[in-house]
Structures are given as structure tokens and as C-alpha cells.
Amino acid sequence: MGDALNSQAETTEILERTAKALVQHFDLKACHFRLLSRDQKILEHVAAHGLSDRFLAKGPVDAERSVTEALEGEMVMVSDCSSDERIQYPEELAEEGIVSMLTIPLVTRGQVIGVMRLSTAEHREFSDDEIEFFKVASLFCTSAIIHSLFHEILESVNVAISGSLDLDSVLTAIVEVVTDKLRAKGCSIRMLDAKGKHLEMRASQGLSNRYLETASAKPGQCVAEVLEGRCVSVFEARDDPRIRHQTEVEREGISSVLFVPIICRDTPLGVLSLYTHRPYRFSADEVQMMKAIGGQCALAIRNAQMYTTLKKRYDTATADFQQWFERFGVYGTSRGGTTTPANGC
């Protein structure tokens, strides 16, 4: 299983290798990884081993009905899946040949991001040593998921920047990638106007227009600190005095916020903001990743500005040439009115 977790691969491939290793080593029926959706309402299939395509095609699992203890960070053992009320698809499990199931939460810094489910074809009680091993395995899996997601996000951001010179398209792609991959509440990018005094919303995902308008009108102390070049993490935005629009924050369902500066050559250009559903303490790795994305945003802005400047110069030169050509045609006219060939011969 160590080889599966240490290999350089995407999230799905890493988890599929791990699932296969667990099934083979512990003589299980199957191993199934599910991650919480961005709105945290359903558990979505990510990777599995030992389950049929028919079973996997049954769709996502309702997070509120499916072993709620696991979603609260507790490991849950179901000895008889056919009769336990917490199981959403008992008939499908019986058809798949699953009798018992152990559900282990995938937790990072107190937040559950998904579950690892180990299934057996017969009634089975796992030993304390086995359970302890599964807990350790879940920690490694969570770390692998987060690491892989960071890599995927940065790669997707790089693709977005290199694929277009249209700034709005690039910034929109960035907030969509960050929100989706991190399963966050939302993400936004605000840029300073030409005078460098006011922030203008340029791209957002997962946030209502009402909230965006309020956030832009009342940026608060956090944004002021970010524009000085510092990252600011707010654990509980509804109560933090640095947030001036707390009523809108609560109405929007926002808990924690990470504000990241967008800077180019020591000049602040804007603010990249990441919003979560639940209170969340951002790790140093997450902050560094978001700073890197902020740097990529600055690069996209600089590229767009350079392109705009070069295009303006090109358009001006083309217009001047066209004006000259229309005035003089093939032959130029000297100041004295004598017509001479345009090549000066």
C-alpha cells in the first residue's frame, strides 16, 4: 500500500491503488472512497476496488442519511447492512454481496472531506490492530488526496493562463477550479481600479450577487491588510470585527475566509478570497498554495496588460500606415509638389 500512496499520480489513481491493496491484504469484499460534494450534501464516488459498475452507477449517497457519525469524525461499524436504518441502499448492498461495512472518515484539520468504506462478504468484526491500521491508512489517504488536489489545481490554473489572453476568462477559470477542487463555499477575485483606490469584482464562483455587491462596498479591515501584502485568515467571519458585512456573511452561509494578496512587482493589484461552508483552519500548505495562485493571477493580469499595450501600439501603427498609404498611394509627394517614387529612386 505504501507504493500506492507514494507514487506520483492523480487523486483517483492513488485511491484506486490504495483500495486494491487494502482489499487484497485484509481479504475484504471491497474498498470504496467517497468525497463530500462542494455543498457537503452528498458523498460522491471517487475510487473503488471490488465493486461492480452496476453498483457504482446507483449514484451519490445522501450525506445526511449515510452514517452521520462518520461525517462528524467518528469511525462507524455496521455489522448487518441489510437491516441497519443508516444504510441508504440496503437492497443494492445485498445484491452486491456486502454484509458488513466499516466506514472511516477522511479528516484534515478537524474537517471531514469524505469517507473510506471497507466492505466484507460475511459478518466480520475487525481486530483492534486492524482498526488502528485503517485509521493510519485513512490519514495517509487524506494527505495524498490533499497533495494531489493541490497539484491538480496549480496545473489547471497554469493551463488557464497559458490558454487565453482574455483576462476575465482566465480569472473566471481560476475561481471555478479553486472552488470545485477544494470543495469550498466559493471564491472571488477583486481588482483595484485604474486609480488604485477601489476594488472591483472581476470573477466569482459560489457566491450570490447580493453578497458580492456588499463585500465590494464594505471590504473591511481584512482587505486593507491584504492590500499591504499580507495573507489574512478569518476562522469565524460572522463574529470577526475585521469583517464589516457580518449580516451578509451569515445570510450567505459563509464560515471561514482566506484573503490572499495579488501582487506584481511589490504593487498590489487585487485580492483573491476563498470561502468555506464550515469553520476551517487553513494549513500553511493551503496558504502557500493560494499565494501561488495569487501570483498566477498577477501573471495573468500582467500578460493581459502587456497584450493590451502591444495591441494598442499595433493598432496605432496600422492606422498610421493606412492613413499614409491612403494619402500618398504608390508614389509619395515632395514638399515642393514634385511627384517622386515612394522608394526615393
C-alpha positions in Angstrom: 0.0 0.0 0.0 3.0 2.3 0.6 3.8 2.3 -3.1 0.3 3.3 -4.0 0.4 6.3 -1.6 3.9 7.5 -2.5 3.5 7.3 -6.3 3.0 10.5 -8.4 -0.5 10.1 -9.8 -3.8 11.9 -9.8 -6.3 11.5 -6.9 -8.4 8.8 -8.4 -5.5 6.6 -9.4 -3.9 6.9 -6.0 -7.1 5.9 -4.2 -7.8 3.0 -6.6 -4.3 1.6 -6.0 -4.8 2.0 -2.2 -8.3 0.4 -2.3 -6.9 -2.6 -4.2 -4.0 -3.0 -1.7 -6.4 -2.9 1.3 -8.8 -5.4 -0.3 -6.1 -7.9 -1.1 -4.1 -7.5 2.2 -7.1 -7.8 4.5 -9.3 -10.2 2.4 -12.1 -7.6 2.0 -15.0 -7.7 -0.4 -14.4 -4.1 -1.4 -13.0 -0.7 -0.6 -14.8 2.5 -1.6 -13.7 6.1 -1.4 -16.3 8.9 -1.5 -15.7 12.7 -1.1 -18.1 15.2 0.1 -19.6 17.4 -2.6 -18.9 21.2 -2.6 -22.2 21.9 -0.8 -21.4 19.0 1.6 -24.9 17.4 1.0 -23.8 14.3 -0.8 -21.0 11.8 -0.9 -19.6 11.4 -4.4 -17.8 8.3 -5.8 -14.1 8.9 -6.4 -12.4 5.5 -6.4 -13.1 1.9 -5.5 -12.0 -1.7 -5.9 -14.1 -4.8 -5.7 -17.4 -3.1 -6.6 -19.4 -3.7 -9.8 -20.1 -0.9 -12.4 -23.8 -1.6 -11.7 -23.4 -0.8 -8.0 -21.3 2.3 -8.6 -23.9 3.6 -11.1 -26.5 3.9 -8.4 -25.4 7.4 -7.9 -24.2 9.6 -5.0 -25.2 9.0 -1.4 -27.1 11.4 0.7 -24.6 12.7 3.3 -27.3 13.3 5.9 -28.6 9.8 5.8 -25.4 8.0 5.4 -23.7 7.1 8.7 -23.8 10.6 10.1 -21.3 9.7 12.8 -18.6 9.3 10.2 -19.3 12.7 8.8 -18.8 14.0 12.3 -15.4 12.4 12.5 -16.3 9.1 14.1 -15.5 5.6 12.7 -18.6 3.5 12.3 -19.1 -0.3 12.1 -22.3 -1.7 10.5 -22.4 -5.4 11.1 -25.6 -6.1 9.1 -26.1 -3.7 6.2 -29.5 -5.3 5.3 -31.2 -4.2 8.5 -29.4 -1.0 9.6 -31.5 2.1 9.1 -28.4 4.3 8.5 -27.8 2.5 5.2 -29.4 4.2 2.2 -29.2 1.3 -0.3 -29.6 -1.9 1.7 -31.1 -3.9 -1.3 -28.2 -2.8 -3.6 -25.7 -3.8 -1.0 -27.3 -7.2 -0.6 -27.2 -7.8 -4.3 -23.6 -6.7 -4.4 -22.8 -9.4 -1.7 -21.9 -6.9 1.0 -22.8 -7.9 4.6 -20.7 -5.8 6.9 -19.1 -2.4 6.4 -16.7 -0.2 8.3 -16.8 3.5 7.5 -13.8 5.6 8.3 -13.8 9.4 8.0 -11.2 11.2 6.0 -10.3 14.1 8.2 -8.0 17.1 7.7 -7.6 19.7 10.5 -10.9 18.8 12.0 -12.9 18.8 8.8 -14.3 15.7 7.2 -13.7 15.7 3.4 -15.0 12.2 2.7 -15.1 8.6 3.8 -13.3 5.3 3.2 -15.6 2.3 3.3 -14.4 -1.2 3.8 -16.9 -4.0 3.0 -16.9 -7.7 3.7 -18.9 -10.5 2.2 -19.6 -12.1 5.6 -20.3 -10.9 9.1 -17.0 -9.7 10.5 -15.5 -7.9 13.4 -12.2 -6.2 12.9 -9.5 -6.5 15.5 -8.1 -3.5 17.3 -4.8 -3.8 15.4 -6.7 -3.8 12.1 -8.8 -0.8 13.1 -5.7 1.1 14.1 -4.1 0.3 10.8 -7.2 1.5 8.9 -7.1 4.8 10.9 -3.4 5.3 9.9 -4.2 4.4 6.3 -7.1 6.9 6.2 -4.7 9.7 7.4 -2.2 8.8 4.6 -5.1 8.7 2.1 -6.3 12.1 3.2 -2.8 13.6 2.9 -2.5 12.0 -0.6 -5.8 13.5 -1.6 -4.9 17.0 -0.5 -1.4 16.8 -2.1 -2.9 15.6 -5.4 -5.6 18.2 -5.3 -3.0 21.0 -4.8 -1.1 19.7 -7.8 -4.3 19.5 -10.0 -5.3 23.0 -9.0 -2.0 24.6 -9.8 -1.8 22.7 -13.1 -5.3 23.7 -14.1 -4.5 27.3 -13.2 -1.4 27.2 -15.4 -3.4 25.8 -18.3 -6.0 28.5 -17.9 -3.3 31.3 -18.0 -1.4 29.8 -21.0 -4.6 29.1 -22.9 -6.0 32.6 -23.2 -5.1 36.3 -23.1 -8.6 37.3 -22.2 -8.2 38.3 -18.5 -11.9 37.8 -17.5 -11.9 34.3 -19.0 -8.7 33.4 -17.2 -9.8 34.8 -13.8 -13.2 33.0 -14.1 -11.5 29.7 -14.9 -9.3 30.2 -11.8 -12.2 30.8 -9.3 -14.1 27.8 -10.8 -11.1 25.5 -10.5 -10.3 26.5 -6.9 -13.9 26.3 -5.7 -14.6 22.9 -7.3 -11.3 21.2 -6.4 -11.2 22.4 -2.8 -15.0 21.8 -2.4 -15.2 25.3 -1.0 -18.2 27.5 -0.5 -16.9 30.0 -3.0 -14.0 32.0 -4.4 -13.7 35.5 -5.7 -11.1 37.8 -7.3 -11.3 41.6 -6.9 -9.0 44.0 -8.7 -8.1 47.6 -7.9 -9.4 50.1 -10.4 -7.1 52.3 -12.6 -6.7 54.8 -9.7 -5.8 52.1 -7.3 -8.5 53.2 -4.8 -11.5 50.9 -5.2 -11.9 47.1 -5.6 -13.9 45.9 -8.5 -15.3 42.3 -8.7 -13.8 40.6 -11.7 -14.6 36.9 -11.1 -16.5 34.8 -8.6 -17.9 31.3 -8.0 -20.5 30.0 -5.5 -21.5 33.4 -4.2 -24.7 35.4 -4.7 -24.7 38.8 -6.5 -26.2 40.4 -3.3 -23.2 39.2 -1.2 -20.7 40.2 -3.8 -22.1 43.8 -4.0 -22.0 44.1 -0.3 -18.4 42.7 0.0 -17.2 45.2 -2.6 -18.9 48.1 -0.9 -17.7 47.2 2.6 -14.4 45.4 2.2 -13.3 45.8 5.9 -10.0 45.8 7.7 -9.0 42.3 6.4 -8.9 43.6 2.8 -6.9 46.6 3.9 -4.3 44.3 5.5 -4.2 42.1 2.4 -3.5 45.1 0.1 -0.4 45.7 2.2 0.9 42.3 1.1 -0.2 40.0 3.9 -2.4 36.9 3.8 -5.3 37.1 6.3 -7.2 34.0 7.6 -10.5 34.5 9.4 -11.8 31.5 11.3 -15.3 32.7 12.1 -16.3 35.6 9.7 -19.7 36.1 11.3 -18.0 37.3 14.5 -14.7 38.8 13.4 -14.7 42.6 13.9 -12.5 43.0 10.8 -15.4 41.9 8.7 -17.8 44.8 8.2 -20.6 42.9 6.5 -21.3 40.2 9.1 -25.0 40.1 8.5 -24.5 39.3 4.8 -21.8 36.8 5.7 -24.3 34.9 7.9 -27.0 35.1 5.3 -24.7 33.8 2.7 -23.7 30.8 4.8 -20.0 31.6 5.0 -17.9 30.5 7.9 -14.2 31.0 7.3 -12.4 33.1 4.8 -8.8 33.3 3.5 -7.8 36.6 1.9 -4.7 36.5 -0.4 -2.9 39.5 -2.0 -2.5 39.6 -5.8 0.8 41.5 -6.2 3.1 42.3 -9.1 6.5 43.9 -8.5 5.5 44.9 -5.0 2.4 46.7 -6.4 -1.0 45.4 -5.1 -3.3 44.6 -7.9 -6.2 43.0 -6.0 -7.5 40.3 -3.6 -8.1 36.6 -4.0 -10.6 35.3 -1.5 -11.6 31.7 -0.5 -14.7 31.0 1.5 -15.7 27.8 3.4 -19.0 26.3 4.4 -17.9 25.4 7.9 -15.3 26.9 10.4 -11.9 25.9 9.0 -8.3 26.5 9.9 -6.2 26.8 6.8 -2.9 25.0 6.9 0.4 26.5 6.0 0.4 24.4 2.8 -3.0 25.7 1.8 -2.0 29.3 2.4 1.2 28.8 0.3 -0.9 27.2 -2.5 -3.3 30.1 -2.5 -0.4 32.6 -2.5 1.0 30.7 -5.6 -2.4 31.1 -7.2 -2.4 34.7 -6.3 0.9 35.0 -8.1 -0.5 33.3 -11.1 -3.4 35.8 -11.1 -0.9 38.6 -11.1 0.9 37.0 -14.0 -2.4 36.7 -15.9 -3.1 40.4 -15.2 0.4 41.4 -16.3 0.1 39.3 -19.5 -3.3 40.8 -20.3 -2.0 44.4 -19.7 1.1 43.7 -21.9 -1.1 42.3 -24.6 -3.4 45.3 -24.4 -0.5 47.7 -24.7 1.1 45.9 -27.6 -2.2 45.6 -29.4 -2.8 49.3 -28.9 0.6 50.1 -30.4 0.0 47.7 -33.2 -3.4 49.2 -34.0 -1.9 52.7 -33.9 0.9 51.8 -36.2 -1.5 50.1 -38.6 -3.8 53.1 -38.6 -0.9 55.5 -39.2 0.3 53.3 -42.1 -3.1 53.1 -43.6 -3.5 56.8 -43.4 -0.1 57.3 -45.0 -0.9 54.8 -47.8 -4.3 56.4 -48.5 -2.8 59.8 -48.7 0.2 59.1 -50.8 -0.6 55.8 -52.6 2.2 54.1 -54.5 4.1 57.4 -55.1 5.0 60.0 -52.5 4.7 63.8 -53.0 7.6 66.1 -52.1 7.1 69.3 -50.2 7.5 71.3 -53.4 4.7 69.4 -55.1 7.0 67.3 -57.3 5.9 63.7 -57.5 8.6 61.1 -56.8 8.6 57.4 -56.5 7.9 56.3 -52.9 11.1 54.3 -52.8 13.1 57.5 -53.2 14.8 56.5 -56.5 
